[in-house]
Amino acid sequence: MNIGYAFLVIMVGMAYFVSGIPTPDEMIADFDAAQKFYTSSAYDQAIDQYAEINKVESRFLDEDKVIVEYGIMSIPIKDATLYQSGNSYYKMIEQENEKASEAANDTEKEKPSVWRLSMRKMRLTFSIKRRQEQKM
């Protein structure tokens, strides 16, 4: 009877320990989910998902051996998430700049000068960057 309880405690402990270890399939599934956010223009959610993948560290998993297919390339998942995070930031800023340009064209009767547009884009870029830094 005591051996049965000891065996049960050991099995529950092992199950708890193993459940915290990420698997390559889980990481790839998370990357695919982040890619879906990216393709649907939900760049902030994609960035968060990529950051979660980058946080994964385990003694039992070599993250460099987890390979994802990106276009015609096969690259380590951590490299792919860093690259896609940069793309997401760029697309998010580009999207905000388009909105600012449309808003500027709607509010002003004359076309704004290149200098004014570039200043708006710089302000938007820095404000988005500040918001993302505050989230982290």
Secondary structure, 3 states (H helix, E strand, C coil): CHHHHHHHHHHHHHHHHHHCCCCHHHHHHHHHHHHHHHHCCCHHHHHHHHHHHHHCCECCECHHHCEEEECCEEEEHHHHHHHHHHHHHHHHHHHHHHHHHHHHHHHCCCCCCHHHHHHHHHHHHHHHHHHHHHHC
